[in-house]
Amino acid sequence: MDSQDVITYTQKIVKVIEDDKTAKVIRDENLFPVLKYLQKGPMTIMDLVTFFKKSGEEKSDKTIYRYLHTLIKAKLVAKAGKRIISITEDELKSETLYMRAAKAFIFPESLKHDLEFYEQGFCPVFDAARLLLKPVLDGKTLDSDCFQKFLFKIDQDRDDLLVELFKNIEDSSIREINELKWRELEYCLNYTSWAALAAKIDMKKELAKCE
């Protein structure tokens, strides 16, 4: 049987995951493999059934449909188009194709979104970090409010740098990165973002502004 894929969805280069609920969907041990397989390109449900079977974890088409429904609801996967299959010269059928919403997903630091960590503008975690950095700044104590604003800013700068890095990365590199498990991916993005930030700004100089 001959077939042709008709793609109607425009995939983003990178998607920033900004809420814990969506992050939990990605981290789900059942759902993450779907995102990993879809990294290879648009697939039908039966394509995914085949990939799961090859991995030694057989899943029914109904189970995979349920996984896809959850991922679509979380805006991590989208209906990409149709695969048109020629049964006979006069008979055609179509199957829905699914695609990742983005080639890569970025996990920003979640601390700034967690209301448990700060109330009335005070964050004990940031305050502890401020005190730990005192020896680095020749014994000088950083202003608490200034330091917290600084951390919020560099956190955003790191996210922005990662987005820029992914805009310039080759598809082959994205495929390799997406072979990582979700925890490995978080570590990779964390290390990369800090390295990129360190190459861009003089951290000690910036911190000194809060003395």
C-alpha positions in Angstrom: 0.0 0.0 0.0 1.2 3.5 -0.9 0.9 6.3 1.6 1.5 10.0 1.8 1.8 12.2 4.9 0.0 15.6 4.7 1.3 17.9 7.4 -0.8 20.9 8.4 0.7 21.7 11.8 3.7 24.1 12.2 6.0 22.8 14.9 7.7 25.3 17.2 11.5 25.1 17.7 11.3 25.2 21.4 8.5 25.4 24.1 9.2 26.7 27.6 7.4 24.7 30.3 6.2 27.3 32.7 3.9 25.4 35.1 4.3 22.4 37.3 1.2 20.7 36.0 2.7 20.5 32.5 6.1 19.5 33.8 4.5 16.6 35.7 2.9 15.4 32.4 6.3 15.2 30.7 7.8 13.4 33.7 5.1 10.8 33.7 6.9 7.5 33.0 4.1 6.4 30.6 3.8 9.6 28.7 7.5 10.6 28.3 8.2 7.7 25.8 5.5 9.0 23.5 7.2 12.4 23.4 10.6 10.6 22.8 9.2 8.5 19.9 7.5 11.5 18.3 10.8 13.3 18.3 11.6 11.1 15.3 8.7 12.8 13.4 4.9 12.7 12.9 3.4 9.4 13.7 0.1 7.6 13.7 -1.2 5.7 16.7 -0.2 2.4 15.0 3.3 3.8 14.5 3.5 4.4 18.2 2.2 0.9 18.9 5.0 -0.5 16.9 7.7 1.6 18.7 6.4 0.5 22.1 6.4 -3.1 21.0 10.0 -2.8 19.8 11.0 -1.4 23.1 9.5 -4.4 24.9 6.7 -2.4 26.4 3.6 -3.3 24.4 0.7 -0.8 24.6 -2.7 -1.1 23.0 -3.9 1.5 20.5 -6.6 2.5 23.0 -3.9 3.1 25.7 -1.8 5.2 23.3 -4.9 7.2 22.3 -5.4 8.0 26.0 -1.8 9.0 26.3 -2.0 11.3 23.3 -5.3 12.8 24.6 -3.4 13.8 27.8 -0.4 15.2 25.9 -2.6 17.2 23.5 -4.6 18.6 26.5 -1.2 19.7 28.0 -0.3 21.3 24.6 2.8 19.1 24.3 1.5 17.2 21.3 -0.7 18.3 18.4 -2.6 16.7 15.6 -0.1 17.2 12.7 -2.2 16.2 9.7 -3.2 13.0 7.9 -1.6 10.0 6.4 -3.4 9.1 3.2 -3.2 5.4 2.4 -4.1 3.9 -0.9 -5.9 0.6 -0.3 -6.8 0.0 -4.0 -6.8 2.2 -7.0 -10.2 3.5 -6.1 -10.1 3.3 -2.3 -8.3 5.6 0.1 -8.3 5.8 3.9 -6.7 8.3 6.3 -5.1 8.1 9.7 -4.4 11.0 12.0 -0.8 12.0 12.4 0.5 13.4 15.8 3.5 15.6 16.4 5.3 17.1 19.3 4.3 20.8 19.8 8.0 21.7 19.7 11.3 20.1 18.8 12.6 20.7 22.3 11.1 21.5 25.7 12.8 23.8 28.2 12.2 23.4 32.0 12.9 26.8 33.7 13.6 26.9 37.4 10.3 26.3 39.2 11.3 28.1 42.4 9.9 31.4 41.3 6.6 29.8 40.6 6.3 28.1 44.0 4.4 30.2 46.4 5.4 28.0 49.4 9.0 29.5 49.1 8.1 33.1 49.6 5.5 35.1 51.4 5.3 38.9 51.6 8.3 39.3 49.3 10.6 37.1 51.5 12.2 33.9 50.3 14.3 31.9 52.8 16.0 29.9 50.1 17.3 33.1 48.4 18.2 34.6 51.7 20.3 31.5 52.6 22.0 31.7 49.2 22.8 35.4 49.8 24.6 34.5 53.1 26.5 31.6 51.5 27.9 34.0 48.8 29.4 36.3 51.4 33.0 34.8 51.2 32.9 35.2 47.4 32.4 38.9 47.8 35.2 39.5 50.2 33.0 39.2 53.3 30.4 41.8 52.1 26.7 41.1 52.7 24.3 41.5 49.8 21.1 43.5 50.1 18.3 41.0 50.4 15.7 42.7 48.1 18.4 43.5 45.5 19.7 39.9 45.5 16.3 38.4 45.1 15.5 40.7 42.1 18.9 39.7 40.7 18.1 36.0 40.9 14.7 36.5 39.2 16.4 38.4 36.4 19.2 35.9 35.8 16.6 33.1 35.9 14.8 34.7 33.1 18.0 35.5 31.3 18.9 31.8 31.4 15.5 30.8 29.9 16.0 33.4 27.1 19.5 32.1 26.4 18.3 28.5 26.1 15.6 29.6 23.7 18.2 31.3 21.6 20.5 28.3 21.7 17.8 26.0 20.5 16.9 28.4 17.6 20.4 28.0 16.2 20.9 24.3 16.9 20.9 21.6 14.2 18.1 19.1 14.0 20.6 16.2 14.4 21.7 17.8 17.7 18.1 18.2 18.9 17.5 14.5 18.2 20.5 13.6 20.3 19.4 15.8 23.2 15.9 14.5 23.1 17.3 10.9 23.5 18.0 11.9 27.2 15.6 10.9 29.9 13.6 13.7 31.4 15.8 14.0 34.5 19.0 13.9 32.3 17.4 16.6 30.1 16.8 18.9 33.0 20.4 18.5 34.2 21.6 19.2 30.7 19.6 22.3 30.3 20.5 23.5 33.8 24.3 23.1 33.1 24.0 24.6 29.7 22.1 27.6 30.8 24.5 28.5 33.6 27.5 28.0 31.2 25.9 30.3 28.6 25.1 32.9 31.3 28.6 32.8 32.6 30.0 33.4 29.1 27.7 36.4 28.7 28.0 38.3 32.0 30.5 38.9 34.8 28.6 37.4 37.7 30.7 38.8 40.4 30.4 42.3 38.9 26.7 42.0 38.8 26.4 40.7 42.3 28.5 43.6 43.6 25.7 45.9 42.5 23.7 44.5 45.5 26.4 45.3 48.1 
